[in-house]
Structures are given as C-alpha cells and as structure tokens.
Amino acid sequence: MKNKVLVSNTPGLISKQFTFKESHRNLDEIDEIKLAFEYEASFSDKIRAIMIAKNIEIIGGQRLDKLVQSLYLSKFDINHPKTYFNESTYEPFKDIQTFDSYVDLDEFVVKPIVGARGVGVKKITRSEYKRCLENEKEVSEVFKDEKEYMEKHTPDVSSYYIESSFRGDMLVQEPIDVDREFRLLIFKPDNFLIYERAKTEGQFCGNLSHGSKALPVEDILITNYIKPLFGKIQSMMSELKYPWLSVDVYIDKSGNVGIFEFQMEFAYEGFKPKEVKNLMTQSILHYITESKKPQ
C-alpha cells in the first residue's frame, strides 16, 4: 500500500508516488496518514490541530520572503549579500529619510521582497532609487528595459508589479561582483543536483527564463566551492523542516562563495525531471521513515 501524505497543495511531479489527500476535504482516512506536508499553502488551524493530536509530523511551509531568507542565512552564518532594511520595523524602506540613515552605497541592487524569476531585480544608483521612491512615475523610466522584457517574455506577471513594489516592498542589497552563478537543488537526507547558469550578454540575472543556459559543473569545483555549503544549508533545512531546497549560489571574483536566495518551490528547467522526481520521492520517504522512529 502506498504511503499516504496529507498535503496543502499537491506537488505535481511526485503526486503519483504517494496517495496524497487534500487537506480541507476528506479526512475519514486520517489514521492512514503518515506525514503532513505544507506545500505553497498553509494548513488550516483545524488541520494543524488534528495533526498535532495524532502525532503526525508536519514538514514544509509557505514561501519565505527575501528579507526572512536573508535573516535565516545570517542565523546559520551563510555568506550572502548584505541586505538593508528598516531595522526598527523589519520592513523595506518606505521613505528617503529612513533609507539615508541605513544605506551609504552609491550603487546597489534592488529586488521585490516577494517574487521569482528575477522580476524587478536591478542594479541602480542612489539617485535612481530616490527618484523611484519619491515618484512612482520615475519607475517606468528607470526600469524601462525590464518592463519591456516582462511584457514580451513574462505576460503572466504584470509589469506594474515593479511600480507597486516601490510602495514599501523593495529590498536593497549590496552588489556582488559575480564570477559564476549556479542553481543548486539540495534534498534530504544528503542528495543534490546542480548546474551552472551561463548568462547571455548584458543579462543581469542568470534565470533560464531570461535566456541563460544550463551547463554542467566540474567535480573539482563542486568539491572545493559548493559542498562546503552543504552542512549549513542542511542545518537550516532541518530547522525549517524542508524536504528539499532550491538555492541560487554564486562565486564572486575574489573566490568567495555565497547564496543569493532560496525557496522550497522551484522551476524544473535545466534539470532532468526524472532525476528530480526520484530525489523528491526519496526526501518524502526519508521523513516518513524518521517519523516512525520511537522518540
């Protein structure tokens, strides 16, 4: 009999590997549930209470915004771009006065606090940022190229999303002089997949959806630069109870390795779906096996 996993939103790639049960529908087979998995959506308080009462482990969770990601990377001492925000409110800057009190850089990277595929991520100058913060109409000029690209290549995301982010949802980060950039998938208990993202000329973000190419990574580079990150990433995943993680890794031109951001949800572009499916399945089985061990 297949293991039954209660999920908040079914991850399609592995939906046939387990008998997934919708969280807010039929619970009459609750005693057959081996694991609860929050994926892209939270369980209701009722479902959470039932899982706790039945001693069923809950793993996963909703997407983390990029400020929370930065704080987790700091907590686990993982190198990443310094992120600037209002440390009194734990929010992005909403006015120039607060921005001036924290940031002394003349050039930096801005990115929406939520989002994916590199939408709205751009290196800009201090004066450009202030113009955008003072007047939303300036955003269209500063982000002209990005908005045109979005309208042509990502029609599912409104180009107005960038303007709206300047209403208090745009993070500021130090710029990194990137030499090489990678997409890493790391799975519980100890598996991984990786490719290098080769950017096209003039491209700022190395997303495949923006035209970059997925290239194989040399074993010696993985051993010397990527694997030393694994211990800290796995510790962070254990605290978050994430079965897998998609990580944007960089090596800067001084040879320092760091992480731009991470999420449990990810696009499969650049990877072989069968390999990803197999490792995702192993991760879920790992948690089911662990949950059966006596406490």
C-alpha positions in Angstrom: 0.0 0.0 0.0 1.3 3.5 -0.8 2.2 5.9 2.0 -0.5 8.5 2.4 0.7 12.0 2.8 -1.6 14.9 3.7 -0.7 18.0 1.6 -1.9 21.6 1.4 -1.2 21.8 -2.3 -0.2 18.7 -4.4 3.3 19.0 -5.9 2.5 17.5 -9.4 5.9 16.0 -10.2 5.5 13.4 -7.4 1.8 13.2 -7.0 1.6 9.6 -8.2 4.3 8.4 -5.8 2.1 8.7 -2.8 -1.6 8.7 -2.1 -1.9 12.5 -1.4 -5.0 13.6 0.4 -6.3 17.2 0.1 -6.1 19.0 3.4 -9.6 20.5 3.6 -11.6 17.8 2.1 -11.8 14.1 3.1 -10.3 13.2 6.5 -12.0 9.9 7.1 -8.7 8.1 6.4 -6.8 10.2 8.9 -5.3 7.2 10.7 -3.6 6.1 7.5 -1.8 9.4 7.1 2.0 9.1 7.6 3.1 12.6 7.1 1.7 16.2 6.6 3.3 18.4 4.0 2.7 22.1 3.7 3.4 23.0 0.1 2.8 26.5 -1.2 -0.1 27.0 1.2 -0.7 26.6 4.9 -2.9 24.1 6.6 -5.9 25.5 8.5 -5.7 25.7 12.3 -8.2 22.7 12.4 -5.9 20.5 10.3 -2.9 21.5 12.2 -4.6 20.7 15.5 -5.6 17.2 14.2 -2.0 16.6 13.0 -0.6 17.5 16.4 -3.2 15.4 18.3 -2.5 12.4 16.1 1.3 13.0 16.5 1.7 13.3 12.7 4.8 15.3 11.7 4.3 18.5 9.6 7.0 19.4 7.2 7.4 22.2 4.6 5.8 25.6 4.8 4.9 28.6 2.8 7.3 30.7 0.7 9.6 32.9 2.7 10.0 36.5 1.6 13.5 37.6 0.8 14.0 39.6 4.0 13.2 36.4 6.1 15.6 34.4 3.8 18.4 36.9 4.5 17.8 36.7 8.2 17.9 32.8 8.1 21.2 33.0 6.0 22.6 35.3 8.7 21.4 33.0 11.5 23.2 30.0 10.0 26.3 32.0 9.2 25.9 31.5 5.4 27.6 34.1 3.2 25.1 36.3 1.3 24.7 39.9 0.0 24.2 42.3 2.9 20.5 43.3 3.0 19.4 46.7 4.1 16.1 47.3 5.7 14.4 49.3 8.4 15.7 47.5 11.5 13.1 49.1 13.7 10.1 47.7 11.8 11.8 44.8 9.9 10.4 46.2 6.7 11.8 47.5 3.4 12.3 51.3 3.3 9.2 53.4 2.7 10.8 56.9 2.7 14.1 58.5 1.8 15.0 59.7 5.3 15.0 56.1 6.7 16.9 54.9 3.6 19.6 57.5 4.1 20.0 56.5 7.8 20.9 53.0 6.8 22.5 52.9 3.4 25.7 54.7 2.3 26.2 52.9 -1.0 26.2 54.9 -4.3 25.1 51.8 -6.3 23.2 48.7 -5.1 20.8 46.0 -6.1 17.0 46.3 -5.6 14.6 43.4 -5.6 10.9 43.0 -4.6 10.6 41.3 -1.2 8.5 38.6 -2.8 8.7 37.3 -6.3 10.7 34.9 -8.6 12.4 34.6 -11.9 14.5 37.8 -11.3 11.4 40.0 -11.9 12.2 43.6 -10.7 15.8 42.8 -9.8 18.2 45.5 -11.0 21.4 47.3 -10.1 20.6 51.0 -9.8 22.2 54.2 -8.5 21.3 56.0 -5.3 19.8 58.9 -7.3 17.7 56.5 -9.4 16.4 54.8 -6.3 15.5 58.1 -4.7 13.7 59.2 -7.8 11.6 56.0 -7.8 10.9 56.3 -4.1 9.7 59.9 -4.5 7.7 59.5 -7.6 6.2 56.2 -8.9 6.2 57.6 -12.5 10.0 57.5 -12.4 10.0 53.7 -12.0 8.8 53.3 -15.6 11.9 55.3 -16.8 14.4 53.6 -14.6 13.1 50.1 -15.3 12.2 50.7 -18.9 14.1 47.8 -20.3 13.0 45.4 -17.6 9.3 46.3 -18.1 9.6 45.9 -21.9 11.2 42.5 -21.4 8.5 41.4 -18.9 5.7 42.4 -21.2 7.2 40.3 -24.0 8.5 37.3 -22.1 6.6 37.0 -18.8 3.0 38.1 -19.7 1.7 36.3 -16.6 3.4 38.9 -14.4 2.1 42.5 -14.8 4.9 45.0 -15.4 3.1 47.2 -12.9 4.4 44.8 -10.3 7.7 46.8 -10.2 5.9 50.1 -9.5 3.9 48.6 -6.8 7.0 47.2 -5.1 8.3 50.7 -4.6 5.4 51.4 -2.2 7.4 49.7 0.6 8.2 46.2 -0.8 11.6 46.8 -2.4 14.7 45.5 -0.6 18.2 47.0 -1.0 21.2 44.7 -1.2 24.9 45.2 -1.7 26.1 44.4 -5.2 28.2 41.3 -5.7 30.9 41.1 -8.4 29.8 37.7 -9.6 32.2 35.4 -11.5 30.0 32.3 -11.7 26.4 31.5 -10.8 24.7 28.2 -10.1 21.3 26.7 -9.4 21.6 24.0 -6.6 18.8 21.6 -5.6 19.6 20.0 -2.2 17.5 17.2 -0.9 17.1 15.5 2.5 18.9 13.5 3.6 22.0 14.0 1.5 21.4 14.4 -2.2 21.8 17.2 -4.7 21.7 18.4 -8.3 23.4 21.4 -9.8 24.0 23.3 -13.0 25.9 26.5 -13.8 23.8 29.4 -15.2 25.7 30.9 -18.1 24.2 34.4 -18.6 23.7 35.9 -22.1 25.5 39.2 -22.9 24.0 42.1 -21.0 21.9 39.9 -18.7 21.9 40.8 -15.0 20.0 37.8 -13.5 21.0 34.3 -14.6 17.5 32.9 -14.7 16.8 30.4 -17.5 13.5 32.1 -18.1 15.6 35.2 -19.1 17.7 33.3 -21.6 20.6 32.0 -19.7 21.9 28.4 -20.4 22.3 25.4 -18.0 25.8 24.0 -18.1 27.3 21.0 -16.2 29.6 21.8 -13.3 33.1 20.3 -12.9 33.6 17.9 -10.0 36.5 19.8 -8.6 34.5 23.0 -8.4 31.7 21.2 -6.6 34.2 19.7 -4.1 36.1 22.9 -3.4 33.3 25.5 -3.5 29.8 24.0 -3.4 30.0 21.1 -0.9 31.4 23.2 1.9 28.0 25.0 2.0 26.1 21.7 2.5 26.4 21.4 6.3 25.0 24.9 7.0 22.3 24.5 4.3 21.2 21.1 5.7 21.1 22.6 9.3 18.8 25.4 8.0 16.6 22.9 6.2 16.3 20.9 9.4 15.1 23.9 11.3 12.6 24.8 8.6 11.6 21.2 8.1 12.1 21.5 4.3 12.5 18.2 2.4 14.3 20.0 -0.4 15.6 23.4 -1.2 16.4 25.3 -4.4 19.4 27.6 -3.9 20.9 30.4 -6.0 24.7 30.1 -5.4 27.4 32.4 -6.6 31.2 32.6 -6.6 32.4 36.2 -6.7 35.6 37.4 -8.4 37.5 37.1 -5.2 36.6 33.4 -4.9 34.1 33.8 -2.1 31.0 31.6 -2.2 27.6 32.8 -1.2 23.9 32.4 -1.6 21.6 35.0 -3.2 18.3 33.4 -2.1 16.5 30.1 -1.6 13.0 28.5 -1.8 11.4 25.2 -1.4 9.4 25.6 -4.6 11.4 25.7 -7.8 11.2 25.5 -11.6 12.5 22.3 -13.1 14.2 24.0 -16.1 17.8 22.8 -16.5 17.3 19.6 -14.7 16.1 16.1 -15.8 12.5 15.8 -14.4 13.0 12.0 -13.7 16.1 12.7 -11.5 14.3 15.5 -9.6 11.2 13.2 -9.1 13.3 10.4 -7.8 15.1 12.6 -5.2 11.9 14.4 -4.2 10.4 11.0 -3.5 13.4 9.9 -1.5 13.1 13.0 0.6 9.5 12.4 1.4 10.2 8.8 2.3 13.1 9.9 4.5 10.7 12.0 6.6 8.2 9.1 6.7 10.9 6.8 7.9 12.1 9.3 10.5 8.6 9.9 11.8 8.2 6.2 12.5 11.2 6.0 14.8 10.5 5.9 18.6 11.0 9.3 20.2 
